[in-house]
């Protein structure tokens, strides 16, 4: 319950036994620790990202903390090859080993389909909770709405909520048999049921987000009987939580980079203190849980043989960071969109940037790289469109700019300009094909457009595609991308930002305070530096060639002033210093860029 009050108990004892027991004497305060994660997207071991904590460390932290449990707020079982290759089973296996108790389903947890999520729930040693997910045309819940757990004599009540946005932020076919009910109604029903069970603390595990239409601040205000909301979806960092009245909201960033902790003390009053644990603290103060380490190593070995197969080579970094790819044109987005037109023969292609999930570093491109960049199980469809439909689609694509949003389009076969500061719905200024402008009111000229089946079904707000004529289908987008970059149709040494989309509007001089707090204009696109192929040694009579980029690397040989060397690769180190991998005869190594004059 919201507050644990012992005065009534003391009064009852006095009436029954003639003994006055003070609140302090009736019971000692009890502290329970709730650890929480969210939006890990399959990054469950510390090799997933440089700053991922890893479930092996997290398991040790939970096990070494008295009266502790751990829960997850969704978007966990899908994301990178480590979990995708097993259809999510690797994720639930590790979570079970790490001691998770409950999980709310995130939108991407439905990426393998609702039936697969049900199977994984049955395999897991923890329970998926969702009080607002129902089978179509029924009031039958797909998952348990709520559950209770007793820890140190205190009864905790949990319920889960999934975002009603799920049908547009996973493939709609994945959730075609279910619907997502009103979150406030579902929360009120779950809270009422838990209160009837006389729980001491009510905890909501939600995949709603800290911003947007279905946010946790509104939920907390509407259902103040909740004590604690453990949230996900918006990838928000809340180091000390966020209070709405007496309701505490917590969220722990993304990709396992933070482990959330809430210490709940139950006594005369209920108090809660939120904090975050990062990788450095976890790894300096705890050992890896051996049983989880063994599972991780076994899983890595199973996929390593496949994921390390090299399929292509890029001399430049292909940026896929959401801060860039979801707000502007990037070569990686162009490559993906071009793969669609190349494979399908369609006139145009639109790729929603939210489905591009990672960066490809300069060097060899492996199957694993492709799977990380394009992890979703989406197939290509070709539809017939008119210019009027294309304008409508692009309006949807830039409607939330400059907020980084998954619907932002990467395109092939045409170019367009837009004013991101105009009113949504009137932002697209011009669309051109080979320099010729299309008429936004043209509803008769027919083109073909290659898109993923996710967008063809209305995903990411592209509902203008739903009822259009399908004229073709193609394979899995990651397979098409692999085929394209290994073909003779593309030159990976000649990539650049081509002006396929141009934002021409100017920011207003005065931006409303509320808007300014939430929205940051996108950073300039990273410069694409393509090695020129050859260079001449200058500024040094004898130039050291090193085993690796960096002045401290071992010297493997020298080249002389005037030597012409082949450029194999380049990398920019901290401080902006560019190093080039060069070859002269049998000598291969790295040289500081200022000693080379590119051809």
N, C-alpha and C positions, 0 to 999 in steps of 0.2 A: 504494500500500500504506500501512498505518497509519503506519509510520515509514520514512523513507529512510535506510538505514544504509550507509555507504561503507567500513566497516572490512573487510568481507568482500571487496569489490572490491580494496581495497589489498593484501590478503593474496594474492589470486589473481594480481595483477600481479607481486608479489614472487616467487611460485613460478614464474611463466612467464618472466619477463624478468630476474629478479634485481634488480629496482628497487623500492625501497620508496617508495610514494607515499602521503603522509598524506591523511587525509580532507579537510582544508581545501584541500590542493593539488589534489585530484582534480577538484573542481568548485566553482564559486561558487554561493552561494545564489541561487535564482530566486524572485521574487515574482510571483504571479498574482492578479489581482483579479476576484472574482465579484460582479457587481451583481445584485440580485434585487428582484422586485416580487411582490405577492400581493393578491388580493381587490380589484382595481381596479374591477370591476363596470362596465366601460365608460367610466370616468372617465379618459380618456386625454389630455386637453388641459387647460390651466390655466383654461379657462372652465367646466369641469365642476363644480368646487367652488372656493371662495375659496382653499383651501390645497393644491389639487392641483398637483403639479410640472409634469406634462405630458411626453409622450413626445418632444416637440421638444427640451426641455432634457435629458432623460435620454439621448437619442441623442448629444448633444454631450458629456456627461459620459463616456459609455462610449468614444466615439471619441478623446477626449483623454487617456485613461488607458492607459498601456503595459500590454501583456499582459492585456487585460481582455475579459471576455465578460459577457453578461447573460442571465438565465433568469427564468421566471415560475412561480409556484406555484399558479396557477389562479384561477377565478372572475373571468374577465377579459373574455370576448367577449360577455357579456350584461349588461344592467342599466339603461341609459338609452337614450333615442331615438337618440343619436349612434351607437350600435352596433346597437340592435335593428332599426332600419329596414332595415339591410342584411343581416339574418340573421347578424350577427357578422363579415361580410367586412371592414367598416371596421376592426375591431379587429386582425385578422391582417395586414391591409395595413400599418397603422401599426407594428405590432410588427416586421414584416419590415423596414420601412424604418429602424427604430430599431436593428436589428442583433441581435435576440433569437436565441438558439441553440436553447434547449429550453424546454418548458412541460409541467407536469403538469396534467391536466384536473381542474378543480374541479367540484363538483356542479352549479353553475349554468352551466357550459360545455356541459352536456348539455341545456339548456333548449330548444334548437331541434331536439333529437333526435340520437341517436348518428350517424345517417347524415350529418346536416349537419356534425357535428363532424369526421367523417372527410373530408368535402369540404373543410372549412376547413384541415385538416391538409395536404391535398394542395396547396391554394393557397398555403400559407405557405412562407416561406423558412427557417422553423425547424421543429423536430420535436416532436410531442406524444409524451411517454413515459409509459407506464402498465404496470407489470409485473404488476398484479393485475386487469386488466379483460379478460374472456374472452367469446367468443360462447357462447351457451347450449348446454349438452349437449356441449361440446367443451373441449379444452385449447388452442384456438387463440386467441392474443392479438389483440385489436382494434387495438392500437397497438404500436409498438416498446417492448420492455421496458427496454432500456438502449442506450447509445451511448458512444463515446469521442471525445475531441477532444485534439489535441496543441497546447499553447500554450507557446512558448519552450522547446521540447524536453522538456516535462513532459506526460505522458499523463494526462488527467483521465477518469475513468469516471463516467457519470451514469446513474441509473435513476429512474423515476417511480412514484408510488403515488397512487391516487385513494381517497377515503374510502368504505368499505363502506356508509356511511349514505346514499350518493347516491340509492338508490331511494325514500327517504322525504323527501329534501330537494331533489329536482327532481320533475317530474311522473313517476309510475311508468311511464307509456306511453313516455316518452323513452328509457328504458333497458330496455324489456321484452325485447329480444332479447339482452341481455348480462347477465353477472353479475360481481360484485366478489369476488375471492378474498381469502383470508387475507393480511393485510399482512406478517406476519412470515415466512410461507412464501415469499411473492413476493420479499421483500427478501433473504432468504437465498439464493434461487436467482439473483437478479440479482448479488449480491455475489460469489457463487462464479464466475459467468461472467466478471465483470470482473477478478477475481483471476487467472483463467486467461489473460486478455489482458495481464497484467502491468502494470496501470495503477499510477500513482504515488499518486493521490488518488481516493477514492470519495465521490461526492456524491449524496445522495438529494434529489430534488425531490418534495415531498409536499403533498397537499391533505388533511391529517388534522386539524390543530388542536392547540393546546397544552393543551387540556382536553378531557374527554369520554372515551367508550369507546375510541375509536381515536386515541390521542394519541401525539405524537412522543417524549415522555419514555419511554414504555413501549417504543416501537420502538428507541430508542437503547440502552436497557438490554438488549433482546433480541438486537440485532444490532450488537455493539460494533466490528465491522470497518468500519462506516461512519465516515468522517471528519467529514462535514458534512451536516446536514439543513437544507434550505431549505424552509420550511413555509408553509402558508396555512390558511384556513378559519375560524380563531377570531378573526381580526382583532386579533392580539396585537402589542403594541409590545415589542420586545426590543432596547433601545438598544445593548447590548454582547453580545447573544446569551445563551445559557443552556447550561451544560455538564452533560452526564450522563456521568460518567467522562471518557473522552477524546473523546467525540462532542460537537461544537458544534451547537446548534440555533439557527436565526435565523428571524425573521419581521419584516415591515416594515409593520405596522399595516394600513391600508386606503385604498382610493380614490385611490391614487397620491399620498398625502400624505407618504409617506416612500419613499426609495430605499435599499434595503439594500446594504451593502458588506461584503465579507469579503476581507481581504488574506491570502493563503495563501503562506507562504514554505517552499519545499522545499529542504532542504539536509541536513546531518547529522541534523537532526530536522525534523519537520513542525510548523510553528506557524501559528495562525490568529487573526486579530483582526477582530472584528465592529464595525460602526458603522452609523449611519443618517444620511442626508442629507435635509434638509427643503427646502421650497420657497424659503424666504428665501436659504439658502446657494446653492442651485442657480441661482436667477435673478440673484443678485449676482455670481456668479463664472463664469458660462457664457453663451454666446449660444445662441439657438434654432437647431437644425439646419434650414437652408433647405428641404431636400427634404421634411422631415417637416412643416414649417409649410405648405408648398404643399398637401400632401395633406389636412391638417386643414382648411384654409380651403375647399378644394373640397368636402369632405364636409359641412361646416357649411352651405355654400350650398345643397347639394342638399336638406337636410331643413328648412331654415329657413322656406321658404315654407309648408310644411305645419304645422310645430310652433308657429308664432307665431300661428296663427288663434285668435282669442278665442272661447270657447264659453260662458263665464259670468263672474260677478263675485262675489267674496266680500269683505265688509267686514272680515273677521277672518282672522287667521292660522289655518290648519288644520294643527295640529301632527302630524307623522308620524315624528318622531325615534324610533328603536328603543328608546331608554331609557325612553320613555313609552308608546308604542303597544303594546309587547310585554309590558306589565305592568298596564295599567289601561284603563278606558274613555276614549275621546277622541271628540270630535265627528266627526273625519275617519273613524274606524272606524265610527261610527254611520251616517254617510253612505253608506259603501261597502256595509255590510250592508243598509241600507234600500233601496239601489238594487237589491239582489238580490230582496227581497220585492216591491218595486214592479214590477219587470220580469216576474218569474215568476208572481206571484200566490200564492206559497207562504206557508204559515202562519208559518214561521220562516226565519231565515238565520243561518249562522255563517261568518265570514270569519277565516281564520288571519292574525294580525297580521304574520307574516313576509313576506307578499305585499304589504304596504303599505310602500313603499320610500323615501318622501320626504315633505317638507312642502310645502304650498301656501301661498305668502305672500299676505297681504292684497292685494286688487286683482284685476285681470283674471286669469281662469283660461284657459289655452291648452291646445291639444291636447298640446303638449310637456309641460306641467305634469302632465296626466293620465297621459301615457306614463311619466313619471318616477315617479309615485306608484304606478301599477299596470303595471309593465313586463312581467309574465309573460304568456305566451301560454296563458291558462287560460280555459275556457269554463264556463258555468253549467249545473249539472244539478240537477234536483229529484228527491228521493227520498222514500219513505215511511218514517217513523220512529215509534216509540212513546216515551212518556216515559222508559222504562228506557234506551233507546238514547241519548236526549238527555242524560240524566244521565251515561252512560258517556262520551259525547263531551266534555262539559264537564269531567269528571274528567281526561281526557287533556289538555284545553286548559290547565288550571291546575296540572298535575302537576309542572311545573318552576319554578313561581313561588316566590321572587321573581326568579330569574334571567330576564333578558330572553330570551325564546325565541319562535321563529316560530309555535309552535302555539297561543299564547295567543289566545283567541277575542274577536272583536268581533261583537256579536249584534244581531238585529232580531226583533221579535215577541214577546219574552219578557224577563224579568229573572231574575237569579240572584245568590245570595250564596255566598261560600265562605270557608273558613278556610285560608289559605295556610300555616299553621304546623302543621296536622294532617298525618297520614300521607297520602302520595299514594294515591289510591283512595278516600279517605273525606273529601275536602275540600269537595265541593259540599254545601251545607246545604239550600238551598231553590231551587226554580225556580217562577216564577209567570207566569201569563198573565192580563193584565188584573186583577192582584191576587189571582188564584185559584191556590193551590199545586197543582202536579202531584205525582202519586205516583211515587216513584222505582222502585217495583216494578211499575208498570203496563206490561204487555206486550201489551195488546189495543187500547187507544185509539190511533188512527192520525192523525198529523199529516203535513204535507208540509214538507220542509226544503230550502232552496236553498243549495247549496254549490258550490265550484269543482270541476271534474273532477279536479283535483289531490287534493283531500280525498276525493272519491268513490272514488278509486283507492287510498286508504289513506295518502296523503301526510301528513307531520308526525305520524305515529302514529295517525291517525284510521282504524284498520283496522276499526272497528265498522261503517263505512259500506260496505265492499267488496261484500258480497253482498245489499244491500238493493234493493228494487224501485225502478227508475227510472221516473218518471211524466212526465218532461218534460226538455227541454233548452232552452238559451237561448244568447245570443251571447257574444262575448269580453267579459271583465269590464270592461276599460277602455272599451269601447263602451257597455255598459250604464250605467256610472257617468256617462259624458258625457251620455247621453240623460236620465238622472235629474236631474242638476243643471241641465239646460237646460229642464226641464219645469216645470209649475205645481204639481207634487206636493210640492215642497220650498221652504222659505223660508230662504235662506242668511243672512239677517239675524237669525235667531232660533235660532241654534245654541247648545247648552249641553250640559254633562255631566248626564245624566238619571237616573243611578242604575241603569243597565241591568245593571251588575255591581258588587258591593260586597264588598270584602275585610273581614271582620269579626273575624278572629282576631287575637290579640295575640302579639307576638314573645316567645319565652321569655326569662327573665332571663339565663340562661347559655346562650351559643351556643358549640358546640364550635369550637375554634381553627381547625381545618381548614375548617369551614363558613364561619366569619367571614372568612377570607382570600379566599374565592372569591365570596361572595354579598354584595351590597349591596342593601339594601331600596330599592325604586323611589322616585324623587323624586316629590313631589306633582305631580299633573297641572297643566300650565300653565293659568292662568285664561283663560277665553274672555271677552274684552271686546267686546261688541257695541255699536257706535254707536247712540245712542238715536233718531237720525233728525233731531232738532232740538235747538238749544241757545240760551241767552240769554247775551249778552255781559255779564260782571260784572267787578268789580275793576279796571276801566280805562275812562277816559273815551274814549280813542281807542286801539284795539288794532291793532297792526301785523299784517297778513296777509302771509305770506312765500311765496316761490315753492316752497320745499321745507320739510320738517320740519327744525327746528333753528334755533337763535337766530342763526346766522351767515348764514342764507339771505337772498337779496335780498328787500326789501319790495316787494310788488306793489300794496298798497292798505291801507286802514284800515276798521275797523268801529267803531261807537260803543256806549257802554254802553246796554244795553236792547235793542239790535238782536237779532232772532231770526234765526238762521242755520241752514241745512241742513247736517247732518253727512254727508259723503260717505265718509270713510275715517278710520282711526286707525292710529297706529304708536307703539310704545314704544321709545325710544332708550336708549342706555347710561345707567345711573343710574336707570332706571325712569321717566323723564319721558315722559308721554303727550302726543302732538301729534295734533290733529284737522285733517283736510281739510274746509274749510267753503266754503259758497257763499252769497252774498247778491247777488241779481240776476246781473249779468255777472261779478262778482268771485269768483274761485275761488283758494284758496290754503290755507296751513297756519297754525294758531294753537296756542300753548301751552295745554294743557288746563286749567290752573288759572284761566284767565280766562274759562272757559265753564261755565255751569250747564246740564247736560244735562236735556232735558225728560223 
